[in-house]
Amino acid sequence: MRFRFLSLALAAGLALGAGGARADAITETAYASLGGSAISFSELVVGALDGVLIEGLLSSGGVLFGERFAGQELAVAKAPRPGEVAQDWFDDLSFGTPSAGLTLQAGATGANLGAYDYGDAYGIALAGMGPQNPDGSDPFGFGAISARFAVPVSALGLQLRESGGGAITLSLYRLDGSLIQAVDLSGRSDGFYAFTRSDGSADIAGFTLTNRDSYYGIAIDNLLLSPVPEPASALLATLGLALLDGLRRRRDRALD
């Protein structure tokens, strides 16, 4: 019986190491350390201090944005509104898992994405449109945001806007739909945050961002993705390693 328990524990450990989510898979780093050009959504047409609804999928800076991935089930979560009896309603993507390929899906009409121009130095930000509250209050910023990258990366950064210290979760996924890590951003204030793969793997293919911040909801801006090797550079590196391996084998044969 004890042997069976140890075998099951070993199998679980091997499965975790083979691609499951790990608590130490992601390390927080300085946003400024990533470099590159940020996706600022500046191409969207929004009046100053005004907002617009975005229906369907949004393509910006080589990244595709929507509400959720195929395989995720859209549910509704509730959180108490500070100082009031009423509750706000939020998108909840904790049911189901993304299918391989991370195919994006848009939300329903009026409940997908939105953009707002804050009229400051950073300008336009992207937000998720949440479920309509029973009292008719604004669902802007209470919805989920999901993104799929053209090429998987090893690190990403983003700017949180309107964050009032509520519960926020950034879930990072591989292209096969497996979860790398769900990063808890609860209690974070407005600012710039960045995260990198602890082992340097360039396998972050997309993310979902959900929140239960009942002050204003949240929006994101200045999405920054770490540089990844160009295909030609990666090929040269592979050829170089193969050449070194061949030289090593020839040396070993000569010594025999």
Secondary structure by P-SEA (a helix, b strand, c coil): caaaaaaaaaaaaaaaaacccccccccccccccccccccccccccccccbbbbbcccccccccccccccccbbbbbbbbbcccccbbbbbbbcccccccccbbbbbccccccccccccccccccbbbbbcccccccccccccbbbbbbbcbbbccbbbbbccccccbbbbbbbccccccccccccccccbbbbbbbccccccccccbbbbbccccccccccbbbbcccccaaaaaaaaaaaaaaaaaaaaaaaaac
